[in-house]
């Protein structure tokens, strides 16, 4: 069976820096890149250049946001995301002294140097606020709200594009801790202890479109959790709540063994030896490669005058791996339908 087939199941352990344990990192400095004063000054200079253009964010290009020094560090971060551990935190953006609009422009400019931004929802938004929009509980089977618009705890999952970036404008008064695990490490554990279940993950699950489909589309889709293409294992594991709500909208029930596989994936990722945690500080940009890393979040509570607010980008880098277009739904953006 050729290794670019959807039916090929990898039966050897994954190796390389994308396979990691919590003990591989002594502290947060292992994954944190701290901006210096010269780099911040360069960002603010580029902000002025971009604002002079007077164009919407989506019309700006890398040339409109010159970063002659910082661009080299951002290139190294791309290499870490694509070929290394799969995550990094860029720290030190002085968001407290910038307006939200200026922070958006600077974040967008950084994103352009990292890759190509893509649409995140049916409205065509290229940048989204990850905060509580008071639209209900994610675990409510009747809700159609997307996870990033709630304050609910989020189980391990990936986003759709290869890279997800989160710029912290304000963190929560309580909760909102980010959790990460290597989906490659999870795979190796499954291979060693539950290889009889691998076919379920390669077949994947049916997900709810959360009312973001066009009028002529069905309100659900199927996506594999793992795929092995061009000698690389990749992961896409979308929100578990979307799987649960899809059963009613699709008429396709979950079997007991599928429910067990879903629960097992979460349990393996949450093992102390597999999971790391971080609470993002204002001015942090967390960057994750969804092919290699799954992430979650504890529930959070806002306080008067302190509402958690993160800006999200979905990106694909210019060094992205190649695999069939139907492996990762909406990898290149969600179509604008609303």
C-alpha positions in Angstrom: 0.0 0.0 0.0 1.6 3.3 -1.0 2.3 5.7 1.9 0.2 8.5 0.4 -3.0 6.3 0.6 -5.8 7.2 3.0 -5.8 3.5 4.0 -2.1 3.3 5.0 -1.8 2.8 8.8 1.7 3.5 10.3 2.7 0.6 12.4 6.1 1.9 13.5 6.6 4.4 16.3 6.9 8.1 15.2 10.4 9.5 15.9 11.9 13.0 15.9 11.5 16.2 18.0 7.7 16.3 17.5 7.5 13.3 19.8 8.0 14.8 23.3 7.2 14.2 27.0 6.5 16.9 29.6 9.8 16.0 31.2 11.7 17.2 28.1 11.0 20.8 29.2 12.6 22.0 32.4 10.6 25.3 32.4 8.8 27.7 30.1 12.1 29.2 28.9 12.5 26.0 26.9 9.8 27.2 24.5 9.7 31.0 25.0 11.3 33.6 22.7 11.5 37.0 24.4 11.5 40.1 22.3 14.2 42.7 22.9 13.8 46.5 22.7 15.2 46.7 19.2 12.7 44.2 17.9 9.8 46.0 19.5 11.0 49.3 18.0 11.1 47.5 14.7 7.5 46.3 15.1 6.4 49.9 15.9 8.2 51.3 12.9 6.6 48.7 10.7 3.2 49.6 12.3 3.7 53.2 11.1 4.6 51.9 7.6 1.5 49.8 7.5 -0.8 52.5 8.7 0.5 54.9 6.1 -0.9 52.5 3.5 -4.4 53.0 4.9 -5.4 49.5 3.7 -7.5 46.9 5.4 -5.5 44.2 7.1 -6.3 41.6 4.4 -4.8 43.9 1.7 -1.4 44.2 3.4 1.6 42.1 2.4 4.9 41.2 3.9 6.4 44.2 2.1 4.1 46.5 3.9 5.4 45.3 7.2 9.2 45.3 7.0 11.0 43.5 9.8 14.7 43.3 8.7 15.9 41.9 12.1 12.9 40.2 13.7 12.1 38.4 10.5 15.1 36.1 11.0 13.9 35.1 14.5 10.4 34.5 13.1 11.9 32.3 10.4 13.6 30.2 13.1 10.2 29.9 14.9 8.6 28.6 11.7 11.4 26.0 11.5 10.6 25.0 15.1 6.9 24.8 14.4 7.3 22.7 11.2 10.3 20.6 11.9 10.8 20.7 15.7 8.6 20.3 18.8 5.7 22.0 17.1 5.0 25.0 19.4 6.6 28.2 20.6 5.7 31.3 22.6 6.8 34.8 21.5 6.8 37.0 24.6 7.0 40.7 25.3 4.6 42.6 23.0 3.7 45.8 25.0 0.0 45.4 24.3 -0.8 47.5 27.4 0.5 50.7 25.6 -1.0 49.9 22.2 -4.6 50.3 21.2 -6.3 47.1 20.2 -6.4 48.2 16.6 -2.6 48.8 16.6 -2.0 45.5 18.3 -4.1 43.8 15.5 -2.0 45.4 12.8 1.3 44.4 14.5 0.0 40.9 15.1 -1.1 40.7 11.5 2.3 41.8 10.3 4.0 39.1 12.4 1.5 36.6 11.0 2.4 37.6 7.4 6.1 36.8 8.2 5.1 33.4 9.6 2.8 32.3 6.8 -0.4 32.9 5.0 -3.6 33.8 7.1 -6.8 32.0 6.2 -10.5 32.5 7.0 -11.7 31.1 10.4 -15.4 31.1 10.0 -18.4 31.5 7.7 -18.2 35.3 8.0 -14.7 35.2 6.4 -12.9 36.6 9.5 -9.1 36.4 9.2 -8.6 37.4 12.8 -11.0 36.4 15.6 -11.4 37.3 19.2 -11.2 34.3 21.5 -13.4 35.4 24.4 -16.7 34.8 26.1 -19.5 36.1 23.8 -22.2 34.9 26.2 -23.7 32.6 23.6 -24.2 29.6 25.9 -22.4 26.5 27.1 -20.4 24.5 24.7 -21.6 21.2 26.2 -25.3 22.1 25.5 -26.2 19.7 22.7 -28.6 22.3 21.2 -26.0 25.1 20.9 -24.4 26.0 17.5 -21.8 28.4 19.0 -18.2 27.7 18.2 -15.8 26.8 21.1 -13.7 29.9 20.8 -16.7 32.1 21.6 -17.3 30.5 25.0 -15.6 30.4 28.4 -16.1 26.6 28.6 -13.2 24.2 29.3 -12.0 22.9 26.0 -10.7 19.3 25.6 -7.7 18.5 23.5 -8.2 19.4 19.9 -6.6 21.0 16.9 -7.7 23.9 14.8 -8.1 23.6 11.0 -5.1 25.4 9.5 -1.6 24.1 10.1 -0.7 26.9 12.5 -2.9 28.5 15.2 -1.6 31.7 16.8 -3.1 33.3 19.9 -2.1 36.8 21.0 -3.1 37.4 24.6 -4.5 40.9 25.1 -5.9 40.1 28.6 -5.9 36.9 30.6 -8.7 35.7 32.8 -9.1 36.5 36.4 -9.5 32.8 37.1 -8.7 29.8 34.8 -8.0 29.9 31.1 -4.9 27.8 31.5 -3.6 26.4 28.2 -2.7 22.7 28.0 -0.6 21.1 25.2 0.3 17.5 24.3 2.2 15.9 21.4 -0.3 14.1 19.1 2.7 12.1 18.0 3.4 10.9 21.5 -0.3 10.1 21.9 0.0 8.0 18.6 3.0 6.1 19.9 1.1 5.3 23.1 -1.9 4.1 21.1 0.4 2.0 18.9 2.0 0.4 22.0 -1.1 -0.2 24.0 -4.2 0.0 21.8 -3.2 -0.6 18.2 -6.5 -2.4 17.6 -8.1 1.0 17.7 -5.9 2.7 15.2 -8.3 2.1 12.3 -10.9 4.2 14.1 -8.6 7.2 14.2 -7.7 6.8 10.6 -11.4 6.6 9.6 -12.1 9.6 11.8 -15.3 11.1 13.1 -18.3 13.1 11.9 -18.3 16.8 13.0 -21.0 19.4 13.3 -20.6 22.5 11.0 -22.2 24.6 13.8 -24.6 26.3 11.4 -21.7 27.6 9.2 -22.6 25.6 6.2 -24.0 27.1 3.0 -27.7 26.5 2.3 -26.9 23.7 -0.2 -24.4 21.9 2.1 -25.0 19.2 4.7 -24.4 20.4 8.2 -21.6 18.0 9.0 -18.4 16.5 7.6 -16.1 13.6 8.4 -12.4 14.1 9.1 -9.7 11.6 10.0 -7.7 12.0 13.3 -4.5 10.6 11.8 -3.1 10.4 8.3 0.2 9.1 7.0 1.4 10.8 3.8 4.8 11.3 2.3 6.5 9.6 5.2 4.9 12.0 7.7 2.2 11.4 10.3 -0.2 14.3 10.6 -3.1 14.9 13.0 -6.4 16.7 13.0 -8.7 16.2 16.0 -11.4 18.8 16.1 -13.7 19.6 19.0 -15.2 16.6 20.8 -18.4 18.5 21.4 -18.8 18.9 17.6 -18.7 15.1 17.3 -21.5 14.7 19.9 -23.8 17.3 18.4 -23.2 15.9 14.9 -24.9 12.7 15.7 -28.3 14.4 15.7 -27.6 16.5 12.6 -26.1 13.7 10.6 -28.2 10.7 11.8 -24.9 8.8 12.1 -24.6 7.4 15.7 -21.4 6.9 17.6 -20.7 3.3 18.5 -19.5 2.4 22.0 -16.0 1.6 20.7 -15.9 5.1 19.0 -16.8 6.8 22.2 -14.2 4.8 24.0 -11.6 5.8 21.4 -12.6 9.5 21.9 -12.3 9.3 25.6 -9.0 7.4 25.4 -7.3 10.0 23.2 -8.1 12.7 25.8 -7.0 10.5 28.7 -3.6 9.7 27.1 -3.0 13.4 26.3 -3.9 14.4 29.8 -1.4 12.0 31.5 1.1 13.9 33.6 4.0 12.7 31.6 2.4 13.9 28.4 0.8 17.2 29.2 2.3 20.6 29.7 0.4 23.7 30.9 0.9 27.5 30.5 -1.0 30.5 31.4 -0.5 33.1 28.7 0.4 36.6 29.8 -0.6 39.8 28.1 1.7 40.3 25.1 2.4 36.6 24.6 1.8 34.9 21.2 1.3 31.2 21.5 2.0 29.4 18.2 1.1 25.7 17.6 1.4 23.3 14.7 -1.9 21.4 14.5 -0.2 18.6 12.6 1.9 17.8 15.7 0.3 19.3 18.8 -3.2 19.2 20.4 -4.2 21.9 22.8 -6.9 22.5 25.3 -8.0 25.0 27.9 -9.4 25.1 31.4 -12.7 27.0 31.9 -12.3 30.6 32.8 -14.2 33.3 34.7 -14.0 37.0 33.8 -14.0 39.6 36.5 -15.4 43.1 36.3 -13.0 45.2 34.2 -10.9 42.1 33.3 -12.3 40.1 30.5 -10.1 37.4 28.9 -9.4 38.3 25.2 -7.1 36.6 22.8 -6.7 37.3 19.1 -6.5 34.2 16.9 -4.8 33.7 13.5 -5.0 30.6 11.4 -1.9 30.3 9.2 -0.2 28.0 6.8 3.6 28.5 6.5 5.6 28.5 3.3 7.3 25.4 4.5 4.1 23.4 5.1 4.0 19.7 4.6 1.9 18.3 1.7 -1.0 15.9 1.9 -4.3 15.3 0.2 -6.7 18.3 0.4 -9.5 16.2 2.0 -7.4 15.1 5.0 -7.7 18.4 6.9 -11.1 20.1 6.4 -10.8 23.8 6.1 -7.0 23.8 6.2 -6.9 26.6 3.7 -9.8 28.5 5.3 -13.5 28.2 5.9 -15.6 29.4 2.9 -17.6 32.6 3.5 -21.2 31.6 3.5 -22.8 34.2 5.8 
